[in-house]
Amino acid sequence: MKIVMMGTGPFAVPTFKALIASEHEVACLFTQPVRSVHRRKSSIPTPMRDVANEHGIAIHDPASVNTDEVKQLLEGIQPDLLVVCDYGQILKDYILATATYGGINLHGSILPKYRGAAPVNWAILSGDEETGITVIHMTPKLDGGPCLKIVRTPIGPTETAVELEPRLADLGVQAVLESIEMLEKHGPEGTPGEVQDQSLATKAPRLAKSDADIDWSDSAELIYNKFRAYQPWPGCFTHLEQQGKPPLRIILKEIRLLREPAPESVSPGSISAVTEDRLYFAAQDGQIIIDTLQPAGKKPMKVADFVRGYQLKVGDRLLSEAQL
């Protein structure tokens, strides 16, 4: 098949490499435009661009893929299939119609669960013990097409999003190749795959920085899942309150879950115990052990160094932004 790859982030890289190495022809890559970093003039090249440049594959980066110009470009390429993964844009029906077989999309969840931009994060945040990848035959409705292939995998009890996502990306490679074979077998007019049960659909919206503000009245397990889910971005944060000092913003770098509840006299968010190299904070029904943290304006540091510098004691509190 002649394939047009559409992807931007690292989740798409293993599939892109596999398609280049396969018997199929990868005609070009569509990816998001390069954007500057904050106010600096430097830019962040996407990993997909690096792969395309390495193999001499043409790159197109329209601000919107759903234009007459892109439609005409694709019609000139005459692709058999659009392969979409971690692209960042939703394709309209007239763009899908430019390819003989339409498009397939590799998604980081077991659809119809967690449709949207952040399926890996939401699976961890929800405390799921299992997730997977789904390859769908694309329709104009977001993640709503029939499922061609599903691969399942357990989520480790301490696994973070930054660890889980590359595992899922690798799981998707063979599933994409097998999905292409399935489409070829059924022909352009075929309708392979399993129709999604729309009543089971859940959403996985894009993360916001404010989502990572820790509410210490939550359960210890939810706080720990939030920490795991929000790696590497937005990274969970909180604020240390000490008498006579302004609140200090802290980013949590390494934490652990302790299901044993804190003493009844210790309120959620307060230090329940301090050792030479550990901080124990009370949550609603358990405790969080902090091993490494990053105070505002400083580099990450082990708790032992932080305790010495800030003279922490039992009863010092951590607050959410809403409590400031």
N, C-alpha and C positions, 0 to 999 in steps of 0.2 A: 504493500500500500504506500501511497504518497501521503505523508503525514505532516501536518502543521502542528508544532508544539506550542502551547500557550501556558507559560508559567513564570513565576517571579522568585518565590522564596526557596529555601533549601529543601523543603519537603518534596519539591518536584525534581530535584537533581538526580537521584538514583534512576527514576523512570526515564528521564531525558537521556542519560548516558546509555541505558539499556536499549532504547530505541535507536540511538546512533549506531550501536554495535550490532543491531539486529539486521535481518534481511530487508527491512522496510527502509524507505527513503524519507529522511527528515528534510523537508524542503526549506523550512525556516523556523525561527523562534519569534513568537510574539511575547513581549514582556512589558512590565510597567516602566514608565520613564524614570531615569535616574533623578533623584531628588537631593538637594543640598542638605547638609547636616546643620540644623538650626540656622544660625546666622553666619556660619563659616562658609567659605567658598568651596571647601572640599566636598566631595560627593561619595556616596557609598555605592560601588558597583554591585549588582546582584550576582549571586553565585551562578544563576542560569546564564548570564552574559559571559561569565568566565568560560563555561563549558562550550558555549556556542563559538566564541572567539578561538578557543583551542582547536576546534574541529572545522573552522572555516564556514560556519553556518550563518546565513544572513539573519540579521536582527531587525525587527520592527517594534517600535515602542510608542504607539499612538496613545494620547491621553485618554481617548475613548475608543474602544474597539467597535462600537456600534455606530459607524458612520458610513455614508455612501462611498467615501474614499477607500475605507478598509474593505468594504464589500466588493468593490471593483478589483482591489488588489488580490483578494482571495479568489475571485472568479478567474483572474489571470493565472494564478498558481494552479488552479484546478485540483485541489487536494481530495483524496479519498476520505480522509478522516481528520478531525480536529481532536487533539489530545490535550485536555485541560487539567492542570493541577496547581494549586497554590498560586493562582494567577492574580486575583484581586479585582476582577471585573466579571460581571454577569453577561453572558452572550444572549443577544436577541435572536428570535427565530430566523430572521433573514440572514444572519451571520452563520448560524448552524446550517442553513440550507445551501451554503456555498460548497459544502463537502458532500460527496456522494453518500457517505454513511452517517452524516451529521457529526456529532461529537461524543466523546466519552470523558468522564471526569473521575479522577481518583480523589476520594474524600476520606478524611481521617477519623471515621467513626463507622459504627454499624447502623447504616440508615434503615429507617427514617429517624433514628435518634441522633440528636445534635446536628441538625442542619444549620449551616452558617459558617462564620469566619474562624471560630475558635473551638473546634470539636475536641481536640486533645485536652485543652485546659478544662473544659466543662466536664469531661468524663472524670478527671481526677478530682475536681472540685466537688462533684456529686458523690464521691466516695465509691464509684463503680469498681468492681473487682475484675471486670473484663471490658475490653474494647476491641477495635479492629479497624479494618479499612473496607471500603466499598467502592467498586467501579460501577458507575451508572451510565446508561445510554442517555445522553443529555436531552432535556426538553427546555423550553424557555422558562419554566418554573424552577426556582432555586432548589437544587439537589432533589428534584422531584421525579426524575425519570426511573425507568425500571432498572433493577439491580442485576448486573451481569455476573459479578463475582463478589463474594464476601469472604474475608479471612479474619478469624478471631484470634485474640491473644490475651492472656491475663495481664493485669496491671499489678506490678509489685507493690507491696504495702508501703514502701518508702520511695517509690519511683516518682521522679519529678517530670514535668512536661518537657524539660530540655533533654531528659533521658529517653522518654517514651516516643517523642516525635520521630527521631531518626530510625527507631525500630519499626515504626509503622510505615515510614517512607520506604524502607527496604522490603517490608512485607508486600507493598503495593506493586513492586516491579513485575513479578511473575503474574500477578493478577491482571495487570494491564495487558501483558503480552497474550495471555489466554483469552482475554476479552476481545482483543482484535481478531484472534483466530475464530472466536465464536461468531463475530459479525461477518467475517468472510464466508464462513460456512453457511450462514442463513441468507446471505445476499442483501443488497441494498433495501429490498422491500420487506425483509424479515423483521420480526419483532421478538428477539430473544430476551431472556431475563425475567425476573420476578417483579411484578408490580408492587410498589410500596403500599403498605397500609397507612393511609394518611391519618387515621385516628391515633396512631402511635407516634406521630411526629413531635419532636421537641426541638427547641431552638438553642443555638450556641452563638450568641452575638459577640461581636468584637469586644475585647477587653478595654477597660478604661483605667487610667491611673488611680482614680478614686476607689476602684474596686479592691485595691490591695491594702486599704486602711484597715487595720485589725480592730475588730470589736471584741473586747475581752469578755463580754457577757455571752458570747457564743460558746458552744461546746469546744473542748480541747481538740476533738477530732476534726471539727469543721475548720478551726484555725490552722491545724496542721495540713489539712487538705488544701486550704487556700494557699498556704506557703508553697506546697508542692506544685500546685496548678499555675502559680504566677511566676514561675521561673522560665526564662531569664528576665522577662518583663511582664508586668510592671514592677515586680519585686515588692514583697510585703514590708510595710513600715508601721511605726507606732511612735509614741512620744513619751519620754521619761519625765515624770514629775518629781522634783525634789524640793523640799522646803527652802524658800529663799532664792531659788534659781528659776530662770525662765524654762519652759518645757523644751526638751532636747529631742529633735527628730532623729529616729534610729531606723535604719534599714536592717531587717533580719536576714542574715546570710546563711547560718546553719542552725537548725533547731531540731528538736526531737519531741515525740509525743510520749507523755506519761499518763496512763489512764487512771492511776491512783489519784483520788481527789485530794485537794489541799485541805489543811485544817479548817474547820468551820469558821474560825475567827478571822481567816484571811479572805478578803473580798476579791472577786474576779479582777484581774489586771494587776494585782499587788504581788510583790515578791514574797514567795512562801518559804524560800530557803536560799542561802548564799553559801557556796563553797569556794575553794580557791580557784576553780576553773569552770564553774557552772552557775547559772542563774535559773531558779525555778520560779515560774509565774503561774498563779492560779487562773484557771478558766472556769467555765460553768460546772463542768463535771469531771475535771481532770487537771493536768498541769502541762505546761510547755517548758521544756528545757532549752535554753539558748546557749549555744556554744561559740558562735561567731556573729558579730554584728558590726555595723558601720555607722558611727555617729555622723551627724551632718557636718560636711566640710572636712571630714577626715577619711583615712583609708580604713578598709576592714580590719578588725582586730579581734583577737581571741578574748573571751570573757575574762580570763585571768588579768589581762592588761587593763581592760575596761573597769573591772571591780577596783583595782588598785588606784586608778586615776579618778574615779568618781565616788569612792567611799560609799558604796551601796549598802543598804541594810534592809532587813525584813520590814515590809510595810510600804516601801517606796513603790510608786504606782506607774503603770503604763496606761496611756490614754489614747483614745481615738481622736481624730480631728474634730469630731462633733462634740467632744467633751472639753475642748480647750476653751 
